[in-house]
Amino acid sequence: MQFIEMTGKELMDALHDDELTPDDLRKSHITETSIVRINRQGDIEVRRPEGWDVVGGLIGEYEGRILKSCGRTWA
C-alpha cells in the first residue's frame, strides 16, 4: 500500500470544509506536529506510540491538495 506522510499542520492546511474539522482533529489528538499519513483511498492515519490509528478520511480531489500542502508523493 502507498501513503503520503505529512505533519498534522500540513493536513490541516489541505482539508476542505466538508471533511474533518480542526476540532475533529483535536479530538483525535492530532496536533500540528503529529505524524499522519494518507493512503490512496483517502484514509487518514495518525502515528501513535504503538502503531497507526485510522481517524477519518478525505473526499473529492484530495490528492492534489495533499501534494500541494506537503510537497511529497506516494511512497
N, C-alpha and C positions, 0 to 999 in steps of 0.2 A: 504494500500500500504506500502511496506517496502522500507527503504532507508539505505544508509551508509552515515553518516555525517563525514565531514573532513574539514581541512583547505584548503585554496587556494594553499598553498605551497605543501601539500600532493597531491592535484590534479595535480599540475604542474609536480611533480615527476613521476606521473603514466601515463601521456599522451604519446601516440605514435605520430610519425611524421605526420601520415595521419589523425590525429584528430585536435582538436583545437590547435592553436599555442599560445605561451606566448603573442604574440601581440593581438590575438583574445581575450584572457582573459583580457588583459588590456583594450581593447575597451569595454568589458562588465563590467568594473570597478571591476574586481576580483583582489585582492591583495593576498599576502602570508598569511595575517591574516583573510581574508574573510571566512565566514562560508558557505560551499557548501554541497550539498547532491546529491547522485546518486541514481536513482531508479533502479529496476531490469531490466528495458528496456534500461538502459544506459543514460537516460536523465540527464543532469547536471542542477541543480537549485542553485541559489545563494540567500542568505538571504538578503533581503532589509528591511529597517525600516517598510515598510507596508506589508510585506509578502515575499513569494518566487517568483523568476523570472527565467523562463527557459532560458538558454543561449546557449544550444547546446547539443551534445550527444557524447557518446563513441561508438566505434565499435570494433568488434572482441572479443577476450577473455579478456574483461576488468575486470571481477570480481576478478581474481587472482591478477592482477596488483593493483587494489584498496585495496584489503585486505593486500597485502604486503606493500603498501605505508603508510597506516594509522593504520593497526592492528585492525580495527573494523569490525564487522559483521553486517548482516542485522538486523534492528530493526523496 
